Amino acid sequence: MLIGRAPLLLLCVAMMVPLSGCIGSSSAWCGAGHDEMYGGYDYIYSNKDVASDNSINVTIGLLKSGGGWLEESEEYQESQSVWVTLTVKMSDGSEQDIGYNSNSWEVNGDSSDGIYWSTYLYYQSPAGFCDDGCEELKFSAGYENGVIYYDETCDSSPWIDID
């Protein structure tokens, strides 16, 4: 009877190994191990500052690989493959979520007329957005099979101070 359960136990252990790269930030699989496992599908902030007109300008850069379509495109015959959101924490503690199709923000990728994120993704708020103060931001990105992590960590969207 024990021999009959061995394949089931082996299957369970084998299914848990791919998940071990992101079980808590103190995991030994983060950093270099995480980079090896996920192929560098991570992002960094290339820019995150408030301009003189109190707009926020944020540039997200991909490390090594990744990217994807930000919206469906009939011209390129592609369906959306990456979902992105920027959240800004205001001085009063409230939060503003900005997605790709935001009404008042400019959100563009760096390829195919701005609808594909190859290396850089740009966010720019309208002038005066931070008139009452902006404190922190966080970015999140996901695709059909997972998420894009922040700077080779196991955290997909930590809060970061605005410069």
Protein Blocks (a to p, Z undefined) as FASTA:
>chain_A
ZZmmmmmmmmmmmmmmmmmmmgojkbfkgmjlmmmmnnopacddfbdcddfkopacdddd
dehiacddfbdcfklopacfbdcddddddfkopacdddfklfkbccddfeehhiacfkbc
cddddehklmnopfbdcdddddfklccdeehiabfbdcdddZZ
